[in-house]
């Protein structure tokens, strides 16, 4: 998997990243790089972080 494989933000992959499902995998590094380097991925990440927090709060 390389950054070049992603033309659009993969929200499922990003959600897996935020939820910890990619911890310790090569995909974790790929998504981290995309979030750091690609404005579309960075924007999606910024939008999903508070949504994840809200869902976790609701579930608690």
C-alpha positions as CSV (number, residue, x, y, z in Angstrom):
1,X,0.0,0.0,0.0
2,X,1.4,3.4,-1.0
3,X,0.1,6.9,-0.7
4,X,-0.2,6.9,-4.5
5,X,-2.9,4.3,-4.3
6,X,-5.4,6.7,-2.6
7,X,-6.9,9.2,-4.9
8,X,-9.7,10.1,-2.4
9,X,-10.0,9.8,1.3
10,X,-10.8,6.3,2.4
11,X,-13.1,7.0,5.4
12,X,-13.2,3.4,6.5
13,X,-9.5,3.2,6.6
14,X,-9.3,6.5,8.4
15,X,-11.9,5.3,11.0
16,X,-9.8,2.2,11.5
17,X,-6.8,4.3,12.1
18,X,-8.6,6.5,14.6
19,X,-10.1,3.6,16.3
20,X,-6.7,1.9,16.8
21,X,-7.4,-1.0,14.4
22,X,-4.3,-0.2,12.4
23,X,-1.9,0.1,15.4
24,X,1.4,-1.7,14.7
25,X,0.5,-2.3,11.0
26,X,2.2,-0.9,7.9
27,X,-1.1,0.8,7.1
28,X,-0.9,2.9,10.3
29,X,2.2,4.6,8.9
30,X,0.6,5.1,5.5
31,X,-2.4,6.7,7.0
32,X,-0.4,8.9,9.3
33,X,1.7,10.1,6.4
34,X,-1.5,10.8,4.4
35,X,-3.0,12.8,7.2
36,X,0.3,14.8,7.6
37,X,0.8,15.4,3.9
38,X,-2.5,15.4,2.1
39,X,-4.9,18.3,2.8
40,X,-8.0,16.2,2.0
41,X,-6.9,13.5,4.5
42,X,-6.0,16.1,7.1
43,X,-9.4,17.7,6.8
44,X,-11.2,14.4,7.1
45,X,-9.1,13.5,10.1
46,X,-9.9,16.8,11.7
47,X,-13.6,16.2,11.2
48,X,-13.6,12.6,12.4
49,X,-11.6,13.2,15.7
50,X,-14.5,15.1,17.4
51,X,-17.0,12.7,16.0
52,X,-15.1,9.8,17.5
53,X,-15.0,11.6,20.8
54,X,-18.7,12.2,20.7
55,X,-19.6,8.6,19.9
56,X,-17.3,7.3,22.7
57,X,-18.9,9.7,25.1
58,X,-22.4,8.6,24.1
59,X,-21.4,5.0,24.5
60,X,-20.0,5.5,27.9
